[in-house]
Amino acid sequence: MYRIVCESYMNYVDDFLPDNADDYRYIITKPLELLLDKTLYKNEKLNNTEKYQKLEDLIYRVKKNIDRYPNFKSFLWSLESRGILGKEYNVLLEEEFNEIVKIINMFLRLSYWE
């Protein structure tokens, strides 16, 4: 699942760049780029950046409500195996959270898989 989400995210981003980098759906998914690069993730974690906090908050909220997002189970397990556990920061707006979850669901359903 991890590989599917990462590769799907890259394909998703290609739909926006270079001309639509200011699109809302592109901007709110920027924290997902931390999943692609362990070094980037560690640096953002070390600096406790907003991007890091949003990713952790997303993961925390999905885990907390896993009964609403059962198709995320194996993806969350693969994140945990990489040391990405999620933490509550309360930085994601409800609208952002819901949109990102919808987008990740599209990834998990292979909508952006090639």
Secondary structure, 3 states (H helix, E strand, C coil): CHHHHHHHHHHHHHCCCCCCCCCHHHHHCHHHHHHCCHHHHHHHHHCCCHHHHHHHHHHHHHHHCHHHCHHHHHHHHHHHCCCCCCCCCCCCCHHHHHHHHHHHHHHHCCCCCC
